[in-house]
Amino acid sequence: MRQIVTRRDSLRMAAGAALLALSAEERAAARATQEAKKVTTDEADPLRWQAVTPDRVEGMGWRENTAAPFDRLPAKAEQTVTPAVWRLARHSAGLCYHFTTDAPTLSVRWSLTGAELDMPHMPATGVSGVDLYVRTAAPGGPWRIVQNGRPLQQNDNVTRFTPPGEGKREYRLYFPLYNGTAKLEVAVPEGHALDVPAAYPAARAKPVVFYGTSITQGGCASRPGLAFVAIAGRKLDRPTINLGFSGNGRMEMALADLLCELDPSVIVLDCLRNMSVEQVQERVEPFVRRLRQKFGGDVPVVLAEDPSLALPPESVRGKIIREVVEKLTKEGIPGLHYLPMRFALGEDGEGTVDTVHPNDLGMMRMADAFVAGLKPLLPR
């Protein structure tokens, strides 16, 4: 059979040949430019780009008085936290744009604050990409991934999503985990809108706050929606705030003071991986006492053991925090809970990238462990 080559095909082949002559970096930039032009100049499907603003973003503890729109700590924190924590607070881990629309297609354009798109042990899709999830049944149905937005460059990455099904649906668009988000824009065809979803019921309106390490921040999930904090939020159907700081979840009192500014349903402390035995002995009790001074018994505080198959039945650090919980409870301080995490990553050794940071399987397992521990403590 003779293959018929149209003029459009010829142009496409010529464009492809031109791309092959470029370097990998130049090809990536060229493809992104082509995609941007395709999305913004499609006359049959005109789009209206809308900037996502902090007031529409779920997972922000501080929406005002931040140094940049999608920082995870307020600007004043730069004077009180360590330089490393401040740098990591500029990453957009845990943030998501929660909206509804009946649009048949969605286009997302985002720019990053950092030029490094990936890490040796974590792909660019998790470090610097975005994820779109759709609720498969309303109200209160499960969530399913639509597609991942792959970053090709620092500025003006563009992805077009085609959600399954028709009619008005509820969506979550997750931000990058280990890069800052300079801007995020969403576009839908003319005649369609991006609407605010129904508010959470009062019993589920307050966020679950996670304070912890690189694992909490999302390392090394392949996509933002697969960080265990994001998975737990979908399973619990509640907002979450991710205050994971890679290598720097060390329970400094400055972080206790910042946590006291929030209005959470529960606080999860998952810092042991970044703390020495001496630091655990010195810092955990005063950190917890500071939270109890602020919240009394109204907000449960969960202290999580560090998960690792290499640990004995209970880690030394885990034993210390369990004893702190027992001591303070005997003193009459309410609402403290110890969460064993010995087998949170599973027992088969397949749950990590490097024996420490969870892969996607490990993230799912950790989310299940946290959900099981948190459900009895949360208002229904």
C-alpha positions in Angstrom: 0.0 0.0 0.0 1.4 3.4 -0.9 1.7 5.8 2.0 0.1 9.2 1.3 2.1 12.1 2.7 0.3 15.3 3.1 1.9 18.8 3.2 1.1 18.8 7.0 2.9 15.5 7.4 5.9 16.9 5.5 6.0 19.9 7.8 5.8 17.7 10.8 8.7 15.5 9.6 10.8 18.5 8.8 10.2 19.9 12.3 11.1 16.5 13.8 14.3 16.4 11.8 15.2 19.9 13.0 14.7 18.8 16.6 17.1 15.9 16.2 19.9 18.3 15.3 19.5 20.0 18.6 21.0 19.1 22.0 18.8 17.4 24.6 18.2 20.7 26.4 17.4 22.5 23.2 15.0 19.8 22.1 13.2 20.0 25.4 12.9 23.8 25.2 11.7 23.6 21.6 9.0 21.0 22.4 7.7 23.1 25.2 7.6 26.1 23.0 5.7 24.2 20.3 3.3 22.9 22.9 2.7 26.4 24.3 2.0 27.7 20.8 -0.4 24.8 20.1 -2.3 25.4 23.3 -2.6 29.1 23.0 -3.3 29.5 19.3 -5.7 26.8 18.6 -8.5 28.8 17.0 -11.0 26.0 17.2 -10.6 25.8 21.0 -9.8 29.3 22.4 -8.6 29.3 25.9 -8.8 31.8 28.8 -5.8 31.6 31.1 -6.4 32.2 34.7 -3.7 32.7 37.4 -4.1 30.5 40.4 -3.9 32.7 43.5 -3.1 31.7 47.1 -6.7 32.2 48.2 -7.7 29.3 46.0 -4.9 27.0 47.0 -5.5 24.2 49.5 -2.7 23.2 51.9 -1.4 26.7 52.7 -0.9 27.4 56.4 -0.2 31.1 55.7 -1.9 32.7 52.7 -0.9 36.2 53.7 2.3 37.9 54.6 4.4 35.4 52.6 7.6 36.4 50.7 6.3 34.6 47.6 2.8 33.5 46.7 3.3 29.8 47.3 5.7 29.7 50.2 4.9 27.3 53.0 6.0 29.6 55.8 5.3 33.3 56.4 7.9 35.9 55.6 8.7 36.5 59.2 9.9 32.9 59.6 13.1 33.8 57.7 14.3 35.5 60.9 13.5 32.5 63.3 14.0 29.3 61.4 17.3 27.9 60.1 18.5 29.0 56.6 17.9 25.4 55.4 14.3 25.3 56.6 13.7 28.7 55.1 15.0 27.5 51.7 12.9 24.4 51.8 9.9 26.3 52.8 10.0 28.0 49.4 9.2 24.6 47.9 5.5 24.1 47.1 5.1 20.5 48.6 1.6 19.6 49.5 -0.2 22.5 47.8 -3.1 21.8 45.5 -5.6 23.8 43.5 -9.0 22.4 44.3 -11.7 23.3 41.8 -14.7 22.1 39.7 -15.4 22.5 36.0 -17.4 21.0 33.2 -14.6 21.8 30.7 -13.8 18.9 28.2 -10.1 19.9 28.3 -7.9 21.7 30.8 -4.5 23.3 30.1 -2.0 24.0 32.8 1.0 26.3 32.5 3.5 26.6 35.4 6.9 28.1 36.1 9.4 27.1 38.7 11.7 29.1 41.0 14.6 26.7 40.6 16.4 25.5 37.4 17.2 22.0 38.7 14.2 19.9 37.6 15.2 16.5 39.2 17.5 14.8 41.7 19.6 11.7 41.4 17.1 9.5 43.2 13.8 11.4 42.4 12.4 12.1 38.9 11.5 15.5 37.5 7.9 14.5 37.5 7.9 14.5 41.3 10.4 17.2 42.0 9.0 19.8 39.5 5.9 18.4 37.9 2.2 18.7 38.5 -0.6 16.2 38.9 -4.3 16.4 38.0 -6.7 14.2 39.9 -10.5 13.9 39.4 -13.1 12.7 41.8 -14.7 9.7 40.1 -18.1 9.9 41.9 -19.8 12.8 43.7 -20.2 13.5 46.4 -17.4 12.0 48.4 -16.2 9.4 45.8 -12.6 8.2 45.4 -10.0 10.2 43.4 -8.2 9.0 40.3 -5.2 10.4 38.5 -6.0 12.0 35.1 -2.5 12.8 34.0 0.9 14.1 35.1 2.4 17.4 33.8 6.0 16.8 32.9 8.4 19.7 33.4 10.8 20.4 30.5 12.3 23.7 31.6 12.2 26.2 34.4 9.6 28.6 32.8 6.3 28.2 31.0 5.8 24.4 31.1 2.5 23.6 29.4 0.4 20.4 29.5 -3.1 19.8 28.2 -5.3 17.4 30.1 -8.3 15.6 28.8 -10.4 14.4 31.8 -12.5 11.2 31.4 -16.2 11.5 31.3 -18.5 14.5 30.9 -20.2 17.0 33.0 -19.1 19.0 36.0 -16.4 17.3 38.0 -14.2 18.0 41.0 -10.4 18.3 40.6 -7.2 18.6 42.5 -4.1 19.9 40.8 -1.0 19.2 42.9 2.0 21.5 42.9 5.7 20.4 42.6 7.3 18.7 45.7 10.9 19.8 45.7 10.9 23.0 43.7 9.2 26.3 44.2 6.2 27.3 42.1 6.7 30.8 40.7 3.3 30.8 38.9 0.5 28.4 38.0 -2.2 29.1 35.4 -5.1 27.0 34.3 -7.1 27.5 31.1 -10.4 26.1 29.8 -12.2 26.6 26.5 -14.6 29.5 26.1 -17.9 28.9 27.7 -16.5 27.0 30.6 -15.4 28.2 34.0 -13.2 27.1 37.0 -15.5 27.2 40.0 -14.9 26.9 43.7 -15.9 23.5 45.1 -18.4 23.0 47.9 -16.9 23.6 51.3 -15.8 20.8 53.4 -18.4 19.8 56.1 -17.6 21.4 59.4 -16.2 18.1 60.9 -13.7 17.9 58.1 -12.8 21.5 57.5 -9.7 21.8 59.6 -6.5 20.5 58.1 -4.3 17.7 59.3 -0.9 19.2 59.7 2.2 17.0 59.1 5.6 18.3 60.3 8.6 16.2 59.4 11.4 15.3 57.1 12.2 14.7 53.4 9.9 11.7 53.5 7.1 14.0 54.7 8.0 16.6 52.0 7.5 13.9 49.4 10.9 12.2 48.7 11.0 10.2 46.6 7.5 10.0 45.0 7.4 9.9 41.2 4.5 12.4 41.2 3.3 15.0 43.6 0.0 13.2 44.1 1.8 10.2 45.4 3.5 11.9 48.4 2.0 10.1 51.4 0.6 13.4 52.8 -1.4 13.9 49.6 -2.6 10.3 49.5 -3.7 10.5 53.2 -5.6 13.7 52.4 -7.5 12.0 49.6 -8.3 8.9 51.7 -9.4 11.0 54.7 -11.2 13.5 52.4 -9.7 16.4 54.4 -7.3 19.2 53.7 -3.7 18.6 54.7 -0.7 20.9 55.3 2.7 19.6 54.4 5.5 21.0 56.6 8.2 18.5 55.6 11.7 19.9 55.3 14.2 17.6 53.7 17.0 16.8 56.2 15.7 19.5 58.6 12.7 18.2 60.5 14.5 18.6 63.9 11.9 20.1 66.2 13.4 23.5 66.7 11.2 25.6 69.0 10.7 28.1 66.2 8.7 25.5 64.4 6.6 24.8 67.5 5.8 28.5 67.6 4.8 28.5 64.0 2.6 25.4 64.4 0.8 27.2 67.2 -0.4 29.8 64.7 -2.4 27.2 62.7 -5.9 25.9 63.3 -5.5 22.2 62.8 -7.7 19.2 63.4 -4.6 17.1 64.4 -0.8 17.6 64.4 1.5 14.8 63.2 5.1 15.0 64.3 7.2 12.8 62.1 10.8 14.1 62.6 12.8 11.2 64.0 14.7 10.4 60.8 16.4 13.8 61.0 17.2 13.8 64.7 20.0 12.2 66.7 19.2 10.3 69.9 20.5 13.3 71.9 18.2 15.7 70.0 15.2 13.5 70.6 16.0 13.5 74.3 16.4 17.2 74.5 13.8 18.6 72.1 10.7 16.4 72.0 9.3 17.1 75.4 9.6 20.9 75.3 8.3 20.9 71.7 5.2 18.9 72.7 4.7 21.0 75.9 4.6 24.2 73.8 1.9 22.7 71.5 -0.1 21.6 74.6 0.2 25.1 76.1 -1.4 26.5 73.0 -4.0 23.9 72.1 -4.8 22.2 75.4 -6.5 18.9 74.8 -8.5 20.2 71.8 -6.0 19.2 69.1 -4.6 15.7 69.2 -0.8 15.5 68.7 0.5 12.3 67.2 4.2 11.4 67.5 5.3 8.9 64.9 8.0 6.4 65.2 10.6 6.3 62.4 9.9 3.5 59.9 12.7 1.2 58.8 13.2 -2.5 58.3 16.7 -2.1 59.7 15.4 -1.1 63.1 14.7 -3.6 66.0 11.1 -4.0 67.0 11.1 -0.5 68.4 13.8 2.1 67.5 15.8 3.9 70.2 14.3 7.2 69.1 10.8 5.6 68.9 11.2 4.4 72.5 12.1 7.9 73.7 9.0 9.5 72.2 6.8 6.7 73.5 8.1 7.3 77.0 7.6 11.1 76.6 3.9 10.4 75.6 3.5 8.1 78.6 5.2 10.6 81.0 3.2 13.6 79.9 -0.1 11.6 79.9 0.6 10.6 83.5 1.0 14.2 84.3 -2.5 14.8 83.1 -1.6 16.4 79.7 -4.3 15.1 77.3 -4.4 14.3 73.6 -1.0 12.8 73.1 -0.6 9.7 70.9 2.3 7.5 70.0 2.1 5.9 66.5 4.3 2.8 65.9 5.6 2.8 62.3 7.9 -0.3 62.4 6.4 -1.9 59.3 4.9 1.1 57.6 7.1 0.6 54.6 6.2 -3.1 54.4 8.3 -6.2 55.3 9.5 -7.2 51.8 12.1 -4.5 51.3 10.4 -3.2 48.1 9.1 0.1 49.6 12.1 2.4 49.2 14.3 3.9 46.5 17.5 3.8 48.6 16.5 1.9 51.8 15.4 5.2 53.3 13.1 7.2 51.1 9.8 5.6 50.0 9.1 4.9 46.4 5.5 5.0 45.3 4.7 1.7 46.9 6.3 2.8 50.1 4.3 6.1 50.0 1.0 4.1 49.6 1.9 1.9 52.6 2.9 4.9 54.8 -0.3 6.7 53.9 -2.3 3.6 54.9 -0.5 3.5 58.3 -1.1 7.2 59.0 -4.8 7.0 57.9 -5.4 4.0 60.2 -3.8 5.9 63.1 -5.5 9.2 62.4 -9.1 8.1 61.7 -10.0 7.4 65.4 -8.7 10.8 66.4 -10.5 12.9 63.8 -14.1 14.3 64.2 -16.6 12.6 61.9 
